[in-house]
Amino acid sequence: MRLTRQEAEDCKALVIDSNPTSRSILMNMLRDIGVGQVSQTSRVTDARRELETREFDIVLCDYHFDNSPMSGQDLLDDLRRSQLLPYATVFVMVTGECSYTKVAEAAESALDSYLIKPHAASALEERVLQARHRKKVLRSIFKAIEASDFATAARLCLERYHARAEFWLYAARIGAELFLRVGDHRSARALYQSVHDARGLAWAKLGLARAELAAGQTAAASNTLENLIEEQPGYADAHDVMGRVQVEQGQLGDALDTFRTAATITPHSIPRLQKQGMLAFFLGQTDEATAALERSVRLGMTSKMFDCQSLVLLAMMQFDRRDAKELGRVVANLALALERQSDSPRLQRLFRVASVLQALQARKVGDCLSQVRALAADIRCEDFDHEAATNLLAVLARLRQSEVALEGAEAWVTEIAQRYCVSKASCEVLCGAAANDEVYAALIHEGQHDISSMAEKAMAHSLSGSPAVAVESLMAKGLETLNAKLIELAAAVLHRHAAKITDHAALAGRINELKTRYCSQGTQVSLGQPPSRSAGGLTLRA
């Protein structure tokens, strides 16, 4: 079996190798196979830029790079986590490492194949052909994913898995990820459990924990992850998910330790450094936050993996240090990012936050206050998410510290608290964003108490035999405060007492509308822009 002439000529390949001789050999081998377009790069950072902006059919990547602590494995991990490596791309790792550890590491990364040096041209051709064959066999699944028909793609994966058809294990991994995507946590958990029981694979155990977390079973997810991390302490994805579990449980200090560990394992991972830096900021660990976020800027501010929220938090800390020069540099960087994506409401809001700080530092109080009022006008907007809330709180706290009076500020803090106090963790992060300002922290805790009281009063109706009244009360308070916890509690009560509520369908429709508009923005602590997939999963971009 060989590539047809047309297939080969249409192929675009990228060779990533720091050794010019090895790079030349690989390029010649690809041309001998018939590959029409072959590009090359000697550095991981350049390769990342190429793969972020162009699509390739084949990538040959060396594992070790001279004069660079970042490996081909680190590159693949970042691309996979950030959904920048399409399924259509065949990724082959070329390495001199033949130990079990490196081979297992390659398998965990879901790359297509690997080559052990030294290798013959026939071995390279065989690996490329095998990988492309798998893409062809699973084409129907990938086409369904391209069409965003995740339910069909998941069904096709499950059929292949049960039939033990060709590439059934790879299909199982994709299928479980798709079940998580469509919210079918039970099917995802069952599939991950089945694969783990059959093969004992670490990615299946991690997937099991992710399914448990998605289903709200945080204690079970924590136990699964503890066992996995004990078995494989260097598995960075497991630390990512454990950090999320700890945030859900309100253990923010433990979560920071975990994110710090993940960033240490992969010191050139931009997303992990940002997550560590952001949580450190909210916990008041400003030295650690500054170091992690500045490092992420140095590694690749122009990368698609970089989140501009990091610049905003750096601006906060530079304002606190009264470093006008560095603050100006951050504002300029945000302006450049906004130029590239001028239609992004999120970037517009981030730029405005940093501009407020710059105006305040320059004592342009009038400009500062007008911009803050514009930010506060969005508090009840559907796209005013947890990130926007923490940024506004951070600005308001610094206005108070600068003794700038702003009418309505306390009312805004109360509105934010009532909307986003959905858990202990969210309350702590809001207080951290407000720099634990005594007045604002008290208002945030009061808002959390108000939400709890609303929930308790509504649930009293359910306990006394009037679940319909409870649902109506929770919906009314949810609409009044935009609090996701109240809205989701209304949905839970309605589901539990559906048989007793006559207008069940109509209420369900109203609740689903509220959930669509407000719950996606208010149920999780924000540590940067939410990724399009969860840590530890496979890329779903086709």
C-alpha positions in Angstrom: 0.0 0.0 0.0 1.4 3.4 -1.0 0.1 6.9 -1.3 -1.4 7.5 -4.6 0.4 10.1 -6.7 -2.4 12.6 -6.3 -2.6 12.0 -2.5 1.2 12.5 -2.2 1.3 15.6 -4.3 -1.6 17.2 -2.4 0.1 16.5 1.0 1.6 19.3 3.0 4.3 18.2 5.6 6.2 20.0 8.3 9.6 18.7 9.6 10.6 20.0 13.1 14.2 19.1 14.1 17.0 21.2 15.5 19.7 19.1 13.8 20.1 20.3 10.2 21.4 16.9 9.0 18.4 15.0 10.5 16.0 17.6 9.2 17.4 17.3 5.7 17.2 13.5 5.8 13.6 13.6 6.9 12.6 16.1 4.2 14.3 14.0 1.5 12.5 10.9 2.8 9.1 12.7 2.5 9.9 13.9 -1.0 10.9 10.3 -2.0 7.4 9.1 -0.8 6.0 11.8 -3.1 4.9 14.4 -0.6 4.4 17.6 -2.7 5.0 20.4 -0.1 7.6 20.0 2.7 8.3 22.8 5.1 10.8 22.9 7.9 11.7 24.6 11.2 14.4 24.1 13.7 12.8 25.5 16.8 9.8 24.5 18.8 8.5 28.0 19.2 8.6 28.5 15.4 6.9 25.2 14.9 4.1 26.2 17.3 3.5 29.4 15.3 3.4 27.4 12.1 0.9 24.9 13.4 -1.3 27.6 14.9 -1.6 29.4 11.5 -1.4 26.7 8.9 -2.7 23.2 8.5 -0.5 20.2 7.6 -1.3 16.7 6.6 1.9 15.3 8.1 4.1 16.5 11.0 7.4 14.9 11.7 8.7 16.2 15.1 11.9 15.3 16.9 11.6 14.6 20.6 14.7 16.4 21.8 15.8 19.9 20.8 19.3 21.2 21.4 19.6 24.3 23.5 15.9 24.2 24.4 14.3 22.8 27.5 11.0 22.4 25.6 10.6 19.0 23.9 8.5 17.7 21.0 6.3 16.2 23.7 5.7 19.6 25.2 4.8 21.0 21.8 2.3 18.2 21.2 0.8 18.5 24.6 0.1 22.2 24.2 -1.3 21.8 20.7 -3.6 19.0 21.9 -4.8 20.9 24.9 -5.6 24.0 22.9 -7.3 22.2 20.0 -4.8 23.4 17.5 -4.0 20.0 16.0 -6.7 18.8 13.6 -7.6 15.1 13.4 -6.6 15.2 9.7 -3.0 15.9 10.7 -0.7 12.9 11.0 1.7 13.6 13.9 4.8 11.3 14.1 7.3 11.7 16.9 10.9 10.9 16.0 13.0 10.0 19.0 16.2 8.3 20.1 14.4 7.2 23.3 13.3 3.6 23.1 12.6 3.1 26.8 9.1 2.0 27.8 8.5 5.4 29.6 8.9 7.4 26.4 6.9 5.0 24.3 4.1 5.0 26.9 4.3 8.8 27.0 3.8 9.0 23.2 0.8 6.7 23.4 -0.8 8.8 26.2 -0.5 11.9 23.9 -2.7 10.3 21.3 -0.2 11.0 18.6 -0.4 9.0 15.4 2.9 7.1 15.6 6.6 7.3 16.6 9.9 6.4 15.0 12.9 5.2 16.9 16.3 6.5 15.6 18.0 5.3 13.5 15.2 4.4 11.0 15.0 3.5 7.4 12.9 5.4 4.8 10.6 2.4 4.6 9.9 2.6 8.3 8.8 6.3 7.9 6.7 5.5 4.9 5.0 2.6 6.8 4.2 4.9 9.8 2.7 7.6 7.6 0.7 5.1 5.6 -0.7 3.5 8.8 -1.7 6.8 10.3 -3.4 7.9 7.1 -5.2 4.6 6.8 -6.6 5.2 10.3 -7.9 8.6 9.2 -9.6 7.0 6.2 -11.2 4.1 8.3 -12.6 6.6 10.8 -13.6 9.2 8.2 -17.3 8.9 8.9 -16.7 9.8 12.5 -14.5 12.8 11.7 -17.1 14.0 9.1 -19.8 13.9 11.8 -17.5 15.9 14.1 -16.9 18.5 11.3 -20.7 18.9 11.0 -20.9 19.3 14.8 -23.1 16.2 14.9 -21.5 14.9 18.0 -24.3 12.5 18.9 -23.9 10.6 15.6 -20.1 10.6 15.9 -20.3 9.2 19.4 -22.7 6.5 18.3 -20.4 5.5 15.5 -17.5 5.3 17.9 -19.5 3.1 20.3 -20.5 0.7 17.5 -16.9 0.3 16.5 -15.8 -0.2 20.1 -18.4 -2.9 20.8 -17.7 -4.6 17.5 -13.9 -4.5 18.2 -13.5 -3.3 14.7 -10.3 -1.8 13.4 -9.0 1.1 15.6 -11.7 0.3 18.2 -9.6 1.6 21.1 -8.9 4.9 19.4 -12.6 5.2 18.6 -13.4 4.5 22.2 -11.3 7.5 23.3 -13.0 9.8 20.8 -16.4 8.5 21.7 -16.0 9.0 25.4 -14.8 12.5 24.8 -17.9 13.2 22.6 -20.2 11.8 25.2 -18.8 14.4 27.6 -19.2 17.1 25.0 -23.0 16.4 24.7 -23.5 16.0 28.4 -24.0 12.3 28.5 -21.8 11.7 31.6 -23.2 8.2 32.2 -22.2 6.9 28.8 -18.8 8.6 29.0 -18.1 7.1 32.4 -19.2 3.6 31.3 -17.0 3.8 28.2 -13.9 5.0 30.1 -14.5 2.4 32.8 -14.8 -0.4 30.2 -11.6 0.7 28.5 -9.8 1.0 31.8 -11.0 -2.5 33.0 -9.8 -4.0 29.7 -6.5 -2.3 29.2 -5.7 -0.3 32.4 -4.8 2.8 30.4 -4.1 6.0 32.2 -6.0 8.2 29.8 -9.1 6.0 30.5 -8.7 6.5 34.2 -8.3 10.2 33.7 -11.4 10.3 31.5 -13.3 8.4 34.3 -12.4 11.2 36.7 -13.5 13.9 34.2 -16.8 12.1 33.7 -17.3 12.0 37.5 -16.5 15.6 37.8 -18.9 16.6 35.0 -21.6 14.6 36.8 -21.0 16.6 40.0 -19.4 13.6 41.8 -16.4 15.6 43.0 -15.5 13.2 45.9 -15.4 10.2 43.5 -13.3 12.2 40.9 -10.9 13.2 43.7 -10.4 9.6 44.7 -9.8 8.5 41.1 -7.3 11.2 40.5 -5.4 10.6 43.8 -4.9 7.0 42.7 -3.8 8.0 39.2 -1.4 10.7 40.4 0.1 8.2 42.9 0.6 5.8 40.0 1.9 8.4 37.6 3.1 11.6 39.4 4.4 13.1 36.2 1.1 12.9 34.4 0.4 16.7 34.0 -3.2 16.3 32.7 -4.1 14.5 35.9 -2.9 17.4 37.9 -4.9 19.8 35.7 -8.1 17.9 36.4 -7.3 17.5 40.1 -6.9 21.3 40.3 -10.4 21.7 38.8 -11.8 19.3 41.4 -10.1 21.2 44.2 -11.5 24.5 43.0 -15.0 22.9 42.8 -14.5 21.8 46.4 -13.4 25.3 47.5 -9.9 24.1 48.3 -8.2 27.0 46.5 -4.9 26.7 48.3 -4.6 23.0 47.4 -5.6 23.8 43.8 -2.8 26.4 43.5 -0.3 23.7 44.7 -1.7 21.3 42.1 -1.6 23.8 39.2 1.9 24.8 40.3 2.9 21.1 40.1 1.4 20.8 36.6 3.3 24.0 35.4 6.5 22.6 36.9 6.1 19.3 35.0 5.7 21.2 31.7 7.5 24.5 32.3 6.9 25.8 28.8 3.1 25.2 28.8 1.5 28.7 28.4 -2.0 27.6 29.5 -0.7 26.0 32.7 1.5 28.9 33.7 -1.5 31.2 33.2 -3.8 29.1 35.3 -1.2 29.0 38.1 -0.7 32.8 37.8 -4.4 33.6 37.8 -5.2 31.6 40.9 -2.2 32.9 42.7 -3.5 36.5 41.9 -6.9 35.8 43.5 -5.2 34.2 46.5 -3.0 37.3 47.0 0.2 35.5 46.1 1.3 38.4 43.9 5.0 37.5 43.5 4.1 34.0 42.3 1.3 35.4 40.1 3.6 38.0 38.5 6.4 35.5 37.8 4.1 32.9 36.2 2.1 35.4 34.1 5.2 37.3 33.0 6.8 34.0 31.9 3.7 33.1 29.9 4.0 36.5 28.1 7.7 35.8 27.3 6.9 32.4 26.0 4.3 33.4 23.5 2.1 36.4 23.8 1.2 36.1 20.1 0.4 32.4 20.5 -3.3 31.3 20.2 -2.7 29.6 23.5 -2.1 32.9 25.3 -5.1 34.4 27.1 -5.1 38.2 27.4 -6.7 38.0 30.8 -3.1 37.4 31.9 -2.3 40.9 30.7 -5.1 42.4 32.7 -4.0 40.8 35.9 -0.4 41.9 35.3 -1.8 45.4 34.8 -3.5 45.2 38.2 -0.2 44.2 39.9 1.8 46.9 38.0 -0.7 49.5 39.1 -0.3 48.4 42.7 3.5 48.7 42.3 3.0 52.1 40.7 5.0 51.0 37.7 3.7 53.3 35.0 6.1 52.1 32.3 5.2 48.4 32.6 1.5 49.3 32.9 1.7 51.3 29.7 3.4 48.3 28.0 0.5 46.1 29.0 -2.1 48.5 27.7 -0.2 48.7 24.4 -0.1 44.9 24.1 -3.8 44.7 24.7 -4.3 47.4 22.1 -2.4 45.3 19.6 -4.4 42.2 20.5 -7.6 44.2 20.0 -6.4 45.4 16.6 -6.1 41.8 15.5 -9.6 41.0 16.8 -11.4 44.3 16.8 -14.8 42.6 16.8 -14.2 40.7 20.1 -16.4 42.0 22.9 -14.2 40.2 25.4 -11.0 41.9 24.2 -12.8 45.3 24.1 -13.8 44.8 27.8 -10.3 43.7 28.8 -8.7 46.7 27.1 -11.1 49.0 28.8 -10.2 47.5 32.3 -6.5 48.1 31.7 -7.2 51.6 30.3 -9.2 52.4 33.5 -6.1 51.5 35.6 -3.8 53.6 33.4 -6.2 56.6 33.7 -6.4 56.2 37.4 -2.6 56.1 37.7 -2.3 59.2 35.7 -5.0 60.8 38.0 -7.3 61.4 35.0 -10.2 60.8 37.4 -13.0 62.0 35.0 -11.9 59.6 32.2 -11.5 56.8 34.8 -14.9 57.2 36.3 -16.7 57.3 32.9 -15.0 54.1 31.8 -15.9 52.4 35.1 -19.5 53.3 34.7 -19.5 51.9 31.2 -18.1 48.6 32.6 -20.7 48.5 35.3 -23.5 49.1 32.9 -22.9 45.6 31.6 -23.4 43.8 34.9 -26.8 42.3 33.9 -25.7 41.5 30.3 -25.7 37.9 29.3 -22.1 38.0 28.3 -20.9 39.6 31.6 -19.3 36.5 32.9 -17.3 35.6 36.1 -14.1 37.0 34.5 -15.8 40.4 33.8 -17.1 40.4 37.4 -13.7 39.8 39.0 -12.1 42.4 36.8 -14.7 45.0 37.7 -14.3 44.2 41.4 -10.6 44.6 41.1 -11.0 48.0 39.5 -13.5 49.1 42.2 -11.2 48.0 45.0 -8.3 50.0 43.6 -10.6 53.1 43.2 -11.4 52.8 46.9 -7.7 52.4 47.8 -7.0 55.5 45.8 -9.7 57.4 47.7 -11.7 58.1 44.6 -15.4 58.4 45.4 -17.8 56.6 43.0 -21.5 56.8 43.5 -23.2 53.4 43.1 -20.1 51.3 43.6 -21.4 49.4 46.6 -24.7 48.6 44.7 -22.6 47.2 41.9 -20.7 45.0 44.2 -23.9 43.7 45.7 -25.3 43.0 42.2 -22.1 41.1 41.3 -22.2 39.1 44.6 -25.8 38.1 44.1 -25.2 37.0 40.5 -21.9 35.1 41.0 -21.9 33.8 44.6 -22.8 30.2 43.6 -20.3 28.4 45.8 -17.7 28.8 48.5 -15.0 29.0 45.9 -16.7 31.6 43.7 -17.2 33.8 46.8 -13.6 33.5 47.8 -12.4 34.4 44.3 -14.7 37.4 44.2 -13.2 38.6 47.6 -9.7 37.9 46.3 -10.5 40.0 43.2 -11.6 42.8 45.4 -8.2 42.6 47.2 -10.1 41.5 50.3 -11.3 45.1 50.7 -13.1 45.1 54.1 -16.2 46.9 52.9 -16.5 45.0 49.6 -15.7 41.6 51.2 -18.5 42.2 53.6 -20.9 43.0 50.8 -19.9 39.9 48.9 -20.4 37.7 51.9 -23.8 39.4 52.5 -24.7 38.6 48.9 -23.8 35.0 49.3 -26.0 34.9 52.5 -28.9 36.5 50.6 -28.7 33.8 47.9 -28.7 31.0 50.5 -31.7 32.6 52.2 -33.6 32.8 48.9 -32.9 29.1 48.2 -33.9 28.0 51.7 -37.2 30.0 51.7 -38.1 28.5 48.2 -37.2 25.0 49.3 -39.4 25.3 52.3 -42.4 25.3 49.9 -41.2 22.1 48.4 -40.8 20.4 51.8 -44.3 21.5 52.8 -45.8 19.8 49.7 -45.9 22.7 47.2 -43.1 22.1 44.7 -44.7 24.2 42.0 -44.5 27.2 44.3 -40.9 26.4 45.1 -40.1 26.3 41.4 -41.8 29.6 40.6 -40.1 31.2 43.6 -36.7 30.0 42.5 -37.3 31.1 39.0 -38.4 34.6 40.1 -35.4 35.0 42.4 -33.1 33.6 39.7 -34.3 36.1 37.2 -34.0 38.9 39.7 -30.4 38.1 40.7 -29.3 36.2 37.5 -27.8 33.6 39.9 -27.1 30.3 38.2 -27.4 28.4 41.5 -31.1 29.4 41.9 -31.9 28.7 38.3 -30.4 25.2 38.4 -32.0 24.5 41.7 -35.4 25.4 40.1 -34.6 22.9 37.3 -33.7 20.2 39.9 -36.9 20.7 41.9 -39.0 20.6 38.7 -37.3 17.4 37.6 -37.8 15.7 41.0 -41.5 16.6 41.3 -42.5 16.5 37.6 -45.4 14.2 38.3 -46.9 16.7 40.9 -46.6 19.8 38.7 -49.3 20.2 36.1 -47.6 22.8 33.9 -44.3 20.9 34.0 -43.6 21.4 30.3 -44.1 25.1 30.2 -42.0 25.6 33.4 -39.3 23.5 31.9 -39.2 25.7 28.8 -38.9 28.8 30.8 -36.1 27.4 33.0 -34.2 26.1 30.0 -34.3 29.6 28.5 -32.8 31.0 31.8 -30.2 28.3 31.9 -29.1 29.0 28.3 -28.9 32.8 29.0 -27.2 32.8 32.4 -26.0 29.5 33.7 -23.2 29.0 31.2 -21.7 32.3 32.5 -22.2 31.7 36.2 -21.5 28.2 37.4 -17.7 28.0 37.4 -14.8 30.0 38.8 -13.1 31.7 35.9 -9.4 31.2 35.5 -9.0 32.7 32.1 -11.1 32.0 28.9 -12.7 28.6 29.2 -11.0 26.1 26.9 -13.1 24.5 24.1 -12.4 21.2 25.7 -11.4 20.0 29.2 -7.9 19.2 30.3 -6.9 15.6 29.6 -9.3 15.1 26.7 -8.8 14.7 23.0 -9.0 17.4 20.4 -12.5 17.6 18.9 -11.6 20.0 16.0 -11.6 18.0 12.8 
